[in-house]
């Protein structure tokens, strides 16, 4: 059994890029009706204010309003007609910015994750943002949740037994606008990280 405590909002950087780096090695926990699922965050991408690749670039809309909530809220969107993706708002209220959670190293509730991702190996269960949300049962109903408050989906401090991560940095994956910016962070050497070997060196 892993021991987690909820992260306090005061612990989160009020800066999307800093938050993306900070979240590497922290926990994501979903207390679902079927049981707890959790994992170690091992890959993130920052989508900062003024970023042409960000959903917040053209301002707040009913679809992306959660990106403009104070840092530490969930922004969930549907992509390619197949996948949900989970982001964490990264700025002060009214400023749009978010951290995409790209990969997770499963810790608890592996059997529950495997039911949602049958046939996937342990390292591939939550490797990639769509797989992460699918494995943990994250959908649009979680959009706007406060990840620092009591609730089913939350950010946790690392398990005391987890090693401090060695953090790498690269350009983001799968974007065409501002693709040169080094706004992706990952744990070096972790097999649950997505992307090519070249990006993960």
Secondary structure as the mmCIF struct_conf table of DSSP 4:
data_model
#
loop_
_struct_conf.conf_type_id
_struct_conf.id
_struct_conf.beg_label_comp_id
_struct_conf.beg_label_asym_id
_struct_conf.beg_label_seq_id
_struct_conf.end_label_comp_id
_struct_conf.end_label_asym_id
_struct_conf.end_label_seq_id
STRN STRN1 UNK A 6 UNK A 6
HELX_LH_PP_P HELX_LH_PP_P1 UNK A 7 UNK A 8
HELX_RH_3T_P HELX_RH_3T_P1 UNK A 9 UNK A 11
BEND BEND1 UNK A 12 UNK A 12
BEND BEND2 UNK A 14 UNK A 15
HELX_RH_AL_P HELX_RH_AL_P1 UNK A 16 UNK A 22
TURN_TY1_P TURN_TY1_P1 UNK A 23 UNK A 25
STRN STRN2 UNK A 27 UNK A 32
TURN_TY1_P TURN_TY1_P2 UNK A 33 UNK A 34
STRN STRN3 UNK A 35 UNK A 47
TURN_TY1_P TURN_TY1_P3 UNK A 49 UNK A 50
TURN_TY1_P TURN_TY1_P4 UNK A 52 UNK A 53
BEND BEND3 UNK A 54 UNK A 54
TURN_TY1_P TURN_TY1_P5 UNK A 55 UNK A 58
TURN_TY1_P TURN_TY1_P6 UNK A 62 UNK A 64
HELX_RH_3T_P HELX_RH_3T_P2 UNK A 65 UNK A 68
BEND BEND4 UNK A 69 UNK A 72
STRN STRN4 UNK A 73 UNK A 73
STRN STRN5 UNK A 74 UNK A 79
TURN_TY1_P TURN_TY1_P7 UNK A 80 UNK A 82
STRN STRN6 UNK A 83 UNK A 89
BEND BEND5 UNK A 91 UNK A 92
TURN_TY1_P TURN_TY1_P8 UNK A 93 UNK A 94
STRN STRN7 UNK A 98 UNK A 108
HELX_RH_AL_P HELX_RH_AL_P2 UNK A 110 UNK A 116
BEND BEND6 UNK A 117 UNK A 117
TURN_TY1_P TURN_TY1_P9 UNK A 118 UNK A 119
HELX_RH_3T_P HELX_RH_3T_P3 UNK A 122 UNK A 124
TURN_TY1_P TURN_TY1_P10 UNK A 125 UNK A 126
STRN STRN8 UNK A 127 UNK A 127
BEND BEND7 UNK A 128 UNK A 128
HELX_RH_AL_P HELX_RH_AL_P3 UNK A 129 UNK A 135
TURN_TY1_P TURN_TY1_P11 UNK A 136 UNK A 137
HELX_RH_3T_P HELX_RH_3T_P4 UNK A 140 UNK A 142
TURN_TY1_P TURN_TY1_P12 UNK A 143 UNK A 144
STRN STRN9 UNK A 146 UNK A 146
TURN_TY1_P TURN_TY1_P13 UNK A 147 UNK A 148
BEND BEND8 UNK A 149 UNK A 152
STRN STRN10 UNK A 153 UNK A 156
HELX_LH_PP_P HELX_LH_PP_P2 UNK A 157 UNK A 159
TURN_TY1_P TURN_TY1_P14 UNK A 160 UNK A 161
BEND BEND9 UNK A 162 UNK A 162
HELX_LH_PP_P HELX_LH_PP_P3 UNK A 163 UNK A 166
STRN STRN11 UNK A 167 UNK A 170
BEND BEND10 UNK A 173 UNK A 174
TURN_TY1_P TURN_TY1_P15 UNK A 177 UNK A 180
BEND BEND11 UNK A 181 UNK A 181
STRN STRN12 UNK A 184 UNK A 187
TURN_TY1_P TURN_TY1_P16 UNK A 188 UNK A 189
TURN_TY1_P TURN_TY1_P17 UNK A 191 UNK A 192
BEND BEND12 UNK A 195 UNK A 195
TURN_TY1_P TURN_TY1_P18 UNK A 197 UNK A 200
#
